[in-house]
Amino acid sequence: MAKLDLSGLSSIDGFVAACLVDSDSGLALATVGGGSINLEVAAAGNSEVVKAKRRVAGALKLNDSIEDILITLGKQYHLIRPLERNDKLFLYVVLDRAKANLAMSRHELKSFEKALDFS
């Protein structure tokens, strides 16, 4: 896999950090931004969040897929979006809640995913 470019995510209003994560291993395959956020720790921890939510969805027999997972903090939004083309991978994006528009951010993340080049 070529080096994946996540820099396009930095144009989302309120952008703080992002990474592309392998949910099986918990490894960040690509990162951008970060500031005080340790993206390696975030990647590993959010892999567990994705696995847990998939287990619950399976136990509930929801017969549906996760579009995204939103974690709302006092000062930040954390968005987790499993990729449609490869559900073993997910995008994790941290946004400054005071500067972000959640609906637009979700829309931009979905558009970015569609344009992500795996070649």
A tleap script that builds the chain and sets N, CA, C and O, in Angstrom:
source leaprc.protein.ff14SB
mol = sequence {
  NMET ALA LYS LEU ASP LEU SER GLY LEU SER
  SER ILE ASP GLY PHE VAL ALA ALA CYS LEU
  VAL ASP SER ASP SER GLY LEU ALA LEU ALA
  THR VAL GLY GLY GLY SER ILE ASN LEU GLU
  VAL ALA ALA ALA GLY ASN SER GLU VAL VAL
  LYS ALA LYS ARG ARG VAL ALA GLY ALA LEU
  LYS LEU ASN ASP SER ILE GLU ASP ILE LEU
  ILE THR LEU GLY LYS GLN TYR HIE LEU ILE
  ARG PRO LEU GLU ARG ASN ASP LYS LEU PHE
  LEU TYR VAL VAL LEU ASP ARG ALA LYS ALA
  ASN LEU ALA MET SER ARG HIE GLU LEU LYS
  SER PHE GLU LYS ALA LEU ASP PHE CSER
}
set mol.1.N position { 0.854 -1.181 0.000 }
set mol.1.CA position { 0.000 0.000 0.000 }
set mol.1.C position { 0.895 1.238 0.000 }
set mol.1.O position { 1.846 1.314 0.779 }
set mol.2.N position { 0.604 2.191 -0.853 }
set mol.2.CA position { 1.363 3.431 -0.915 }
set mol.2.C position { 1.093 4.265 0.331 }
set mol.2.O position { 0.138 4.014 1.065 }
set mol.3.N position { 1.944 5.257 0.559 }
set mol.3.CA position { 1.733 6.155 1.687 }
set mol.3.C position { 0.407 6.882 1.488 }
set mol.3.O position { 0.184 7.524 0.461 }
set mol.4.N position { -0.441 6.776 2.456 }
set mol.4.CA position { -1.764 7.398 2.368 }
set mol.4.C position { -1.691 8.843 2.836 }
set mol.4.O position { -1.083 9.135 3.866 }
set mol.5.N position { -2.297 9.732 2.099 }
set mol.5.CA position { -2.272 11.160 2.397 }
set mol.5.C position { -3.578 11.575 3.064 }
set mol.5.O position { -4.637 11.587 2.437 }
set mol.6.N position { -3.483 11.910 4.334 }
set mol.6.CA position { -4.663 12.343 5.083 }
set mol.6.C position { -4.729 13.863 5.217 }
set mol.6.O position { -5.606 14.383 5.906 }
set mol.7.N position { -3.816 14.579 4.570 }
set mol.7.CA position { -3.746 16.027 4.756 }
set mol.7.C position { -5.038 16.747 4.370 }
set mol.7.O position { -5.314 17.830 4.886 }
set mol.8.N position { -5.831 16.164 3.472 }
set mol.8.CA position { -7.098 16.782 3.093 }
set mol.8.C position { -8.064 16.934 4.255 }
set mol.8.O position { -8.940 17.799 4.233 }
set mol.9.N position { -7.907 16.100 5.264 }
set mol.9.CA position { -8.793 16.193 6.434 }
set mol.9.C position { -8.532 17.457 7.246 }
set mol.9.O position { -9.410 17.918 7.976 }
set mol.10.N position { -7.339 18.016 7.123 }
set mol.10.CA position { -6.997 19.189 7.926 }
set mol.10.C position { -7.796 20.433 7.522 }
set mol.10.O position { -7.771 21.442 8.228 }
set mol.11.N position { -8.507 20.364 6.387 }
set mol.11.CA position { -9.336 21.505 5.972 }
set mol.11.C position { -10.712 21.500 6.643 }
set mol.11.O position { -11.462 22.466 6.502 }
set mol.12.N position { -11.055 20.445 7.362 }
set mol.12.CA position { -12.336 20.402 8.079 }
set mol.12.C position { -12.294 21.430 9.210 }
set mol.12.O position { -11.326 21.480 9.968 }
set mol.13.N position { -13.333 22.243 9.325 }
set mol.13.CA position { -13.389 23.259 10.389 }
set mol.13.C position { -13.196 22.601 11.748 }
set mol.13.O position { -13.859 21.615 12.070 }
set mol.14.N position { -12.289 23.149 12.535 }
set mol.14.CA position { -12.044 22.642 13.877 }
set mol.14.C position { -11.071 21.477 13.933 }
set mol.14.O position { -10.866 20.899 15.000 }
set mol.15.N position { -10.463 21.119 12.797 }
set mol.15.CA position { -9.565 19.965 12.747 }
set mol.15.C position { -8.445 20.069 13.786 }
set mol.15.O position { -7.828 21.120 13.960 }
set mol.16.N position { -8.201 18.946 14.469 }
set mol.16.CA position { -7.101 18.837 15.425 }
set mol.16.C position { -6.145 17.727 14.991 }
set mol.16.O position { -4.932 17.931 14.937 }
set mol.17.N position { -6.699 16.551 14.682 }
set mol.17.CA position { -5.862 15.396 14.368 }
set mol.17.C position { -6.681 14.348 13.635 }
set mol.17.O position { -7.910 14.341 13.695 }
set mol.18.N position { -5.966 13.452 12.933 }
set mol.18.CA position { -6.642 12.335 12.272 }
set mol.18.C position { -5.650 11.210 12.042 }
set mol.18.O position { -4.442 11.426 11.944 }
set mol.19.N position { -6.192 10.003 11.958 }
set mol.19.CA position { -5.372 8.867 11.564 }
set mol.19.C position { -6.244 7.808 10.893 }
set mol.19.O position { -7.451 7.719 11.116 }
set mol.20.N position { -5.577 7.015 10.065 }
set mol.20.CA position { -6.185 5.850 9.443 }
set mol.20.C position { -5.669 4.664 10.228 }
set mol.20.O position { -4.461 4.507 10.407 }
set mol.21.N position { -6.587 3.825 10.699 }
set mol.21.CA position { -6.230 2.773 11.645 }
set mol.21.C position { -6.632 1.400 11.124 }
set mol.21.O position { -7.703 1.227 10.543 }
set mol.22.N position { -5.755 0.432 11.344 }
set mol.22.CA position { -6.054 -0.981 11.102 }
set mol.22.C position { -6.713 -1.504 12.372 }
set mol.22.O position { -6.059 -1.614 13.409 }
set mol.23.N position { -8.005 -1.829 12.298 }
set mol.23.CA position { -8.730 -2.221 13.509 }
set mol.23.C position { -8.286 -3.563 14.061 }
set mol.23.O position { -8.463 -3.816 15.253 }
set mol.24.N position { -7.710 -4.440 13.232 }
set mol.24.CA position { -7.234 -5.731 13.730 }
set mol.24.C position { -6.013 -5.567 14.632 }
set mol.24.O position { -5.937 -6.167 15.704 }
set mol.25.N position { -5.062 -4.751 14.189 }
set mol.25.CA position { -3.815 -4.588 14.943 }
set mol.25.C position { -3.827 -3.380 15.873 }
set mol.25.O position { -3.057 -3.332 16.833 }
set mol.26.N position { -4.697 -2.399 15.598 }
set mol.26.CA position { -4.714 -1.166 16.384 }
set mol.26.C position { -3.629 -0.185 15.976 }
set mol.26.O position { -3.399 0.807 16.667 }
set mol.27.N position { -2.958 -0.454 14.858 }
set mol.27.CA position { -1.879 0.414 14.403 }
set mol.27.C position { -2.389 1.551 13.529 }
set mol.27.O position { -3.277 1.363 12.698 }
set mol.28.N position { -1.813 2.732 13.728 }
set mol.28.CA position { -2.100 3.874 12.862 }
set mol.28.C position { -1.274 3.715 11.597 }
set mol.28.O position { -0.046 3.653 11.661 }
set mol.29.N position { -1.938 3.648 10.443 }
set mol.29.CA position { -1.259 3.477 9.161 }
set mol.29.C position { -0.829 4.806 8.564 }
set mol.29.O position { 0.115 4.862 7.776 }
set mol.30.N position { -1.516 5.869 8.938 }
set mol.30.CA position { -1.191 7.217 8.486 }
set mol.30.C position { -1.758 8.191 9.511 }
set mol.30.O position { -2.800 7.932 10.113 }
set mol.31.N position { -1.071 9.308 9.704 }
set mol.31.CA position { -1.523 10.313 10.669 }
set mol.31.C position { -1.331 11.709 10.095 }
set mol.31.O position { -0.522 11.920 9.191 }
set mol.32.N position { -2.088 12.656 10.635 }
set mol.32.CA position { -1.918 14.067 10.319 }
set mol.32.C position { -2.372 14.861 11.547 }
set mol.32.O position { -3.355 14.505 12.197 }
set mol.33.N position { -1.648 15.935 11.855 }
set mol.33.CA position { -1.989 16.745 13.021 }
set mol.33.C position { -1.650 16.014 14.301 }
set mol.33.O position { -0.799 15.124 14.317 }
set mol.34.N position { -2.311 16.389 15.356 }
set mol.34.CA position { -2.115 15.692 16.620 }
set mol.34.C position { -2.081 16.614 17.812 }
set mol.34.O position { -2.849 16.451 18.760 }
set mol.35.N position { -1.175 17.600 17.763 }
set mol.35.CA position { -1.055 18.471 18.927 }
set mol.35.C position { -0.708 17.648 20.149 }
set mol.35.O position { 0.287 16.922 20.150 }
set mol.36.N position { -1.515 17.753 21.182 }
set mol.36.CA position { -1.258 17.024 22.426 }
set mol.36.C position { -1.850 15.609 22.418 }
set mol.36.O position { -1.759 14.891 23.413 }
set mol.37.N position { -2.452 15.215 21.302 }
set mol.37.CA position { -3.086 13.897 21.221 }
set mol.37.C position { -2.090 12.871 20.690 }
set mol.37.O position { -1.538 13.036 19.603 }
set mol.38.N position { -1.868 11.822 21.457 }
set mol.38.CA position { -0.988 10.731 21.022 }
set mol.38.C position { -1.816 9.831 20.111 }
set mol.38.O position { -2.642 9.048 20.579 }
set mol.39.N position { -1.586 9.951 18.812 }
set mol.39.CA position { -2.405 9.228 17.841 }
set mol.39.C position { -2.160 7.724 17.868 }
set mol.39.O position { -3.041 6.956 17.481 }
set mol.40.N position { -0.997 7.288 18.312 }
set mol.40.CA position { -0.733 5.844 18.425 }
set mol.40.C position { -1.610 5.241 19.525 }
set mol.40.O position { -2.187 4.169 19.347 }
set mol.41.N position { -1.704 5.926 20.647 }
set mol.41.CA position { -2.558 5.468 21.757 }
set mol.41.C position { -4.025 5.536 21.345 }
set mol.41.O position { -4.800 4.623 21.632 }
set mol.42.N position { -4.403 6.624 20.672 }
set mol.42.CA position { -5.788 6.786 20.215 }
set mol.42.C position { -6.169 5.681 19.236 }
set mol.42.O position { -7.275 5.146 19.304 }
set mol.43.N position { -5.257 5.337 18.323 }
set mol.43.CA position { -5.529 4.290 17.337 }
set mol.43.C position { -5.808 2.965 18.032 }
set mol.43.O position { -6.790 2.289 17.723 }
set mol.44.N position { -4.952 2.599 18.960 }
set mol.44.CA position { -5.117 1.329 19.665 }
set mol.44.C position { -6.409 1.316 20.485 }
set mol.44.O position { -7.158 0.341 20.445 }
set mol.45.N position { -6.668 2.378 21.216 }
set mol.45.CA position { -7.866 2.445 22.048 }
set mol.45.C position { -9.147 2.446 21.247 }
set mol.45.O position { -10.113 1.777 21.615 }
set mol.46.N position { -9.166 3.193 20.150 }
set mol.46.CA position { -10.382 3.253 19.338 }
set mol.46.C position { -10.617 1.982 18.539 }
set mol.46.O position { -11.745 1.720 18.120 }
set mol.47.N position { -9.578 1.189 18.320 }
set mol.47.CA position { -9.776 -0.138 17.720 }
set mol.47.C position { -10.653 -0.984 18.632 }
set mol.47.O position { -11.515 -1.730 18.167 }
set mol.48.N position { -10.425 -0.861 19.928 }
set mol.48.CA position { -11.242 -1.595 20.898 }
set mol.48.C position { -12.684 -1.096 20.899 }
set mol.48.O position { -13.617 -1.883 21.059 }
set mol.49.N position { -12.866 0.217 20.719 }
set mol.49.CA position { -14.223 0.786 20.637 }
set mol.49.C position { -14.966 0.199 19.439 }
set mol.49.O position { -16.123 -0.202 19.558 }
set mol.50.N position { -14.300 0.151 18.292 }
set mol.50.CA position { -14.926 -0.383 17.076 }
set mol.50.C position { -15.275 -1.860 17.258 }
set mol.50.O position { -16.374 -2.288 16.908 }
set mol.51.N position { -14.343 -2.633 17.801 }
set mol.51.CA position { -14.593 -4.063 18.007 }
set mol.51.C position { -15.764 -4.283 18.961 }
set mol.51.O position { -16.608 -5.147 18.725 }
set mol.52.N position { -15.814 -3.497 20.041 }
set mol.52.CA position { -16.900 -3.641 21.018 }
set mol.52.C position { -18.248 -3.295 20.393 }
set mol.52.O position { -19.230 -4.003 20.620 }
set mol.53.N position { -18.311 -2.236 19.622 }
set mol.53.CA position { -19.576 -1.838 19.006 }
set mol.53.C position { -20.040 -2.876 17.993 }
set mol.53.O position { -21.237 -3.140 17.875 }
set mol.54.N position { -19.103 -3.464 17.264 }
set mol.54.CA position { -19.468 -4.519 16.320 }
set mol.54.C position { -19.993 -5.755 17.049 }
set mol.54.O position { -20.934 -6.398 16.583 }
set mol.55.N position { -19.392 -6.088 18.186 }
set mol.55.CA position { -19.885 -7.228 18.983 }
set mol.55.C position { -21.310 -6.968 19.466 }
set mol.55.O position { -22.163 -7.852 19.392 }
set mol.56.N position { -21.565 -5.778 19.953 }
set mol.56.CA position { -22.904 -5.423 20.446 }
set mol.56.C position { -23.910 -5.442 19.307 }
set mol.56.O position { -25.010 -5.974 19.456 }
set mol.57.N position { -23.535 -4.856 18.156 }
set mol.57.CA position { -24.444 -4.853 17.003 }
set mol.57.C position { -24.763 -6.280 16.579 }
set mol.57.O position { -25.902 -6.576 16.215 }
set mol.58.N position { -23.772 -7.167 16.620 }
set mol.58.CA position { -23.990 -8.571 16.282 }
set mol.58.C position { -24.897 -9.260 17.286 }
set mol.58.O position { -25.795 -10.013 16.910 }
set mol.59.N position { -24.659 -8.998 18.568 }
set mol.59.CA position { -25.483 -9.610 19.617 }
set mol.59.C position { -26.934 -9.154 19.528 }
set mol.59.O position { -27.852 -9.905 19.860 }
set mol.60.N position { -27.134 -7.918 19.078 }
set mol.60.CA position { -28.489 -7.376 18.929 }
set mol.60.C position { -29.124 -7.764 17.595 }
set mol.60.O position { -30.280 -7.440 17.325 }
set mol.61.N position { -28.341 -8.466 16.764 }
set mol.61.CA position { -28.815 -8.886 15.436 }
set mol.61.C position { -29.357 -7.694 14.639 }
set mol.61.O position { -30.440 -7.756 14.058 }
set mol.62.N position { -28.576 -6.613 14.629 }
set mol.62.CA position { -29.012 -5.404 13.937 }
set mol.62.C position { -28.940 -5.530 12.418 }
set mol.62.O position { -29.618 -4.792 11.703 }
set mol.63.N position { -28.122 -6.460 11.922 }
set mol.63.CA position { -27.974 -6.649 10.473 }
set mol.63.C position { -27.771 -5.327 9.748 }
set mol.63.O position { -28.439 -5.030 8.757 }
set mol.64.N position { -26.846 -4.552 10.258 }
set mol.64.CA position { -26.541 -3.246 9.696 }
set mol.64.C position { -25.058 -2.996 9.927 }
set mol.64.O position { -24.414 -3.691 10.712 }
set mol.65.N position { -24.526 -1.999 9.237 }
set mol.65.CA position { -23.112 -1.681 9.421 }
set mol.65.C position { -22.980 -0.326 10.107 }
set mol.65.O position { -23.885 0.507 10.055 }
set mol.66.N position { -21.846 -0.127 10.743 }
set mol.66.CA position { -21.579 1.133 11.429 }
set mol.66.C position { -21.163 2.174 10.394 }
set mol.66.O position { -20.205 1.965 9.650 }
set mol.67.N position { -21.875 3.283 10.347 }
set mol.67.CA position { -21.486 4.382 9.464 }
set mol.67.C position { -20.423 5.219 10.154 }
set mol.67.O position { -19.369 5.494 9.581 }
set mol.68.N position { -20.700 5.618 11.375 }
set mol.68.CA position { -19.679 6.276 12.180 }
set mol.68.C position { -20.048 6.184 13.647 }
set mol.68.O position { -21.190 5.905 14.011 }
set mol.69.N position { -19.056 6.424 14.468 }
set mol.69.CA position { -19.218 6.435 15.923 }
set mol.69.C position { -18.786 7.823 16.372 }
set mol.69.O position { -17.704 8.290 16.015 }
set mol.70.N position { -19.623 8.470 17.144 }
set mol.70.CA position { -19.327 9.812 17.634 }
set mol.70.C position { -19.111 9.767 19.138 }
set mol.70.O position { -19.936 9.236 19.881 }
set mol.71.N position { -18.002 10.324 19.572 }
set mol.71.CA position { -17.730 10.490 20.995 }
set mol.71.C position { -17.680 11.992 21.232 }
set mol.71.O position { -16.837 12.696 20.676 }
set mol.72.N position { -18.594 12.469 22.062 }
set mol.72.CA position { -18.701 13.896 22.334 }
set mol.72.C position { -18.079 14.201 23.684 }
set mol.72.O position { -18.523 13.693 24.714 }
set mol.73.N position { -17.058 15.025 23.671 }
set mol.73.CA position { -16.427 15.489 24.899 }
set mol.73.C position { -16.807 16.948 25.113 }
set mol.73.O position { -17.413 17.559 24.232 }
set mol.74.N position { -16.470 17.507 26.239 }
set mol.74.CA position { -16.795 18.895 26.514 }
set mol.74.C position { -16.201 19.863 25.511 }
set mol.74.O position { -16.833 20.852 25.142 }
set mol.75.N position { -14.961 19.570 25.061 }
set mol.75.CA position { -14.273 20.484 24.158 }
set mol.75.C position { -13.992 19.893 22.778 }
set mol.75.O position { -13.509 20.600 21.893 }
set mol.76.N position { -14.286 18.622 22.586 }
set mol.76.CA position { -13.938 17.978 21.318 }
set mol.76.C position { -15.011 17.004 20.857 }
set mol.76.O position { -15.809 16.492 21.642 }
set mol.77.N position { -14.994 16.770 19.541 }
set mol.77.CA position { -15.715 15.657 18.931 }
set mol.77.C position { -14.659 14.668 18.460 }
set mol.77.O position { -13.635 15.060 17.901 }
set mol.78.N position { -14.910 13.390 18.689 }
set mol.78.CA position { -14.067 12.334 18.154 }
set mol.78.C position { -14.951 11.503 17.238 }
set mol.78.O position { -15.927 10.897 17.681 }
set mol.79.N position { -14.599 11.478 15.947 }
set mol.79.CA position { -15.369 10.727 14.953 }
set mol.79.C position { -14.583 9.498 14.521 }
set mol.79.O position { -13.400 9.588 14.193 }
set mol.80.N position { -15.244 8.363 14.524 }
set mol.80.CA position { -14.656 7.107 14.060 }
set mol.80.C position { -15.506 6.637 12.895 }
set mol.80.O position { -16.715 6.446 13.032 }
set mol.81.N position { -14.865 6.451 11.742 }
set mol.81.CA position { -15.615 6.055 10.544 }
set mol.81.C position { -14.962 4.846 9.882 }
set mol.81.O position { -13.942 4.985 9.208 }
set mol.82.N position { -15.556 3.637 10.074 }
set mol.82.CA position { -15.060 2.467 9.344 }
set mol.82.C position { -15.207 2.705 7.837 }
set mol.82.O position { -16.217 3.245 7.386 }
set mol.83.N position { -14.201 2.302 7.068 }
set mol.83.CA position { -14.242 2.530 5.627 }
set mol.83.C position { -15.213 1.568 4.956 }
set mol.83.O position { -15.261 0.383 5.285 }
set mol.84.N position { -15.981 2.094 4.014 }
set mol.84.CA position { -16.926 1.258 3.268 }
set mol.84.C position { -16.188 0.234 2.416 }
set mol.84.O position { -16.643 -0.901 2.278 }
set mol.85.N position { -15.042 0.628 1.839 }
set mol.85.CA position { -14.296 -0.256 0.946 }
set mol.85.C position { -13.445 -1.286 1.672 }
set mol.85.O position { -13.022 -2.275 1.072 }
set mol.86.N position { -13.192 -1.065 2.951 }
set mol.86.CA position { -12.386 -2.003 3.732 }
set mol.86.C position { -12.747 -1.824 5.197 }
set mol.86.O position { -12.208 -0.938 5.859 }
set mol.87.N position { -13.652 -2.652 5.715 }
set mol.87.CA position { -14.138 -2.441 7.082 }
set mol.87.C position { -13.116 -2.817 8.155 }
set mol.87.O position { -13.400 -2.674 9.344 }
set mol.88.N position { -11.938 -3.292 7.762 }
set mol.88.CA position { -10.855 -3.523 8.727 }
set mol.88.C position { -10.143 -2.216 9.066 }
set mol.88.O position { -9.398 -2.139 10.043 }
set mol.89.N position { -10.381 -1.184 8.242 }
set mol.89.CA position { -9.756 0.123 8.446 }
set mol.89.C position { -10.802 1.141 8.874 }
set mol.89.O position { -11.970 1.054 8.493 }
set mol.90.N position { -10.361 2.109 9.672 }
set mol.90.CA position { -11.258 3.214 10.005 }
set mol.90.C position { -10.479 4.515 10.095 }
set mol.90.O position { -9.285 4.531 10.398 }
set mol.91.N position { -11.183 5.599 9.826 }
set mol.91.CA position { -10.647 6.934 10.015 }
set mol.91.C position { -11.058 7.417 11.391 }
set mol.91.O position { -12.197 7.226 11.817 }
set mol.92.N position { -10.126 8.038 12.075 }
set mol.92.CA position { -10.380 8.625 13.389 }
set mol.92.C position { -10.019 10.096 13.285 }
set mol.92.O position { -8.890 10.438 12.933 }
set mol.93.N position { -10.969 10.965 13.590 }
set mol.93.CA position { -10.757 12.405 13.461 }
set mol.93.C position { -11.146 13.094 14.769 }
set mol.93.O position { -12.190 12.807 15.356 }
set mol.94.N position { -10.283 14.008 15.209 }
set mol.94.CA position { -10.544 14.813 16.406 }
set mol.94.C position { -10.794 16.240 15.955 }
set mol.94.O position { -10.017 16.812 15.190 }
set mol.95.N position { -11.897 16.808 16.445 }
set mol.95.CA position { -12.290 18.170 16.087 }
set mol.95.C position { -12.485 19.013 17.338 }
set mol.95.O position { -12.947 18.520 18.367 }
set mol.96.N position { -12.131 20.279 17.241 }
set mol.96.CA position { -12.395 21.247 18.296 }
set mol.96.C position { -13.882 21.574 18.234 }
set mol.96.O position { -14.368 22.117 17.242 }
set mol.97.N position { -14.585 21.243 19.283 }
set mol.97.CA position { -16.041 21.377 19.287 }
set mol.97.C position { -16.509 22.817 19.088 }
set mol.97.O position { -17.559 23.047 18.488 }
set mol.98.N position { -15.744 23.784 19.583 }
set mol.98.CA position { -16.128 25.194 19.457 }
set mol.98.C position { -16.031 25.697 18.018 }
set mol.98.O position { -16.679 26.680 17.659 }
set mol.99.N position { -15.215 25.018 17.184 }
set mol.99.CA position { -14.980 25.485 15.819 }
set mol.99.C position { -15.602 24.583 14.762 }
set mol.99.O position { -15.677 24.967 13.595 }
set mol.100.N position { -16.040 23.412 15.140 }
set mol.100.CA position { -16.521 22.418 14.174 }
set mol.100.C position { -18.030 22.487 13.995 }
set mol.100.O position { -18.772 22.826 14.917 }
set mol.101.N position { -18.459 22.157 12.793 }
set mol.101.CA position { -19.870 21.947 12.491 }
set mol.101.C position { -20.001 20.432 12.304 }
set mol.101.O position { -19.518 19.887 11.311 }
set mol.102.N position { -20.643 19.762 13.240 }
set mol.102.CA position { -20.666 18.303 13.240 }
set mol.102.C position { -21.268 17.725 11.965 }
set mol.102.O position { -20.706 16.791 11.393 }
set mol.103.N position { -22.386 18.252 11.512 }
set mol.103.CA position { -23.032 17.726 10.300 }
set mol.103.C position { -22.119 17.888 9.084 }
set mol.103.O position { -21.976 16.959 8.289 }
set mol.104.N position { -21.507 19.052 8.938 }
set mol.104.CA position { -20.597 19.279 7.815 }
set mol.104.C position { -19.351 18.406 7.938 }
set mol.104.O position { -18.850 17.890 6.938 }
set mol.105.N position { -18.860 18.245 9.137 }
set mol.105.CA position { -17.674 17.408 9.360 }
set mol.105.C position { -17.938 15.968 8.950 }
set mol.105.O position { -17.093 15.344 8.309 }
set mol.106.N position { -19.081 15.441 9.304 }
set mol.106.CA position { -19.443 14.066 8.917 }
set mol.106.C position { -19.543 13.954 7.404 }
set mol.106.O position { -19.080 12.975 6.818 }
set mol.107.N position { -20.149 14.955 6.771 }
set mol.107.CA position { -20.270 14.976 5.309 }
set mol.107.C position { -18.885 15.015 4.651 }
set mol.107.O position { -18.624 14.271 3.706 }
set mol.108.N position { -18.006 15.878 5.149 }
set mol.108.CA position { -16.665 16.005 4.585 }
set mol.108.C position { -15.850 14.729 4.800 }
set mol.108.O position { -15.071 14.334 3.932 }
set mol.109.N position { -16.026 14.096 5.939 }
set mol.109.CA position { -15.310 12.843 6.206 }
set mol.109.C position { -15.765 11.742 5.247 }
set mol.109.O position { -14.948 10.968 4.750 }
set mol.110.N position { -17.056 11.679 4.994 }
set mol.110.CA position { -17.586 10.687 4.046 }
set mol.110.C position { -17.043 10.942 2.642 }
set mol.110.O position { -16.648 10.004 1.948 }
set mol.111.N position { -17.023 12.195 2.226 }
set mol.111.CA position { -16.476 12.544 0.910 }
set mol.111.C position { -14.993 12.226 0.825 }
set mol.111.O position { -14.522 11.722 -0.195 }
set mol.112.N position { -14.255 12.516 1.885 }
set mol.112.CA position { -12.826 12.222 1.904 }
set mol.112.C position { -12.595 10.721 1.759 }
set mol.112.O position { -11.712 10.287 1.019 }
set mol.113.N position { -13.390 9.944 2.466 }
set mol.113.CA position { -13.252 8.490 2.397 }
set mol.113.C position { -13.416 7.990 0.971 }
set mol.113.O position { -12.640 7.150 0.516 }
set mol.114.N position { -14.406 8.491 0.269 }
set mol.114.CA position { -14.658 8.054 -1.108 }
set mol.114.C position { -13.478 8.367 -2.034 }
set mol.114.O position { -13.219 7.637 -2.991 }
set mol.115.N position { -12.768 9.461 -1.737 }
set mol.115.CA position { -11.645 9.881 -2.578 }
set mol.115.C position { -10.309 9.286 -2.124 }
set mol.115.O position { -9.302 9.450 -2.814 }
set mol.116.N position { -10.282 8.609 -0.991 }
set mol.116.CA position { -9.028 8.068 -0.444 }
set mol.116.C position { -8.432 7.061 -1.417 }
set mol.116.O position { -9.102 6.130 -1.864 }
set mol.117.N position { -7.159 7.267 -1.734 }
set mol.117.CA position { -6.470 6.435 -2.736 }
set mol.117.C position { -5.644 5.369 -2.046 }
set mol.117.O position { -4.700 5.675 -1.318 }
set mol.118.N position { -6.005 4.105 -2.281 }
set mol.118.CA position { -5.300 2.984 -1.688 }
set mol.118.C position { -4.204 2.442 -2.614 }
set mol.118.O position { -3.470 1.533 -2.225 }
set mol.119.N position { -4.083 2.984 -3.834 }
set mol.119.CA position { -3.133 2.415 -4.804 }
set mol.119.C position { -1.707 2.840 -4.547 }
set mol.119.O position { -0.802 2.441 -5.280 }
savepdb mol mol.pdb
quit
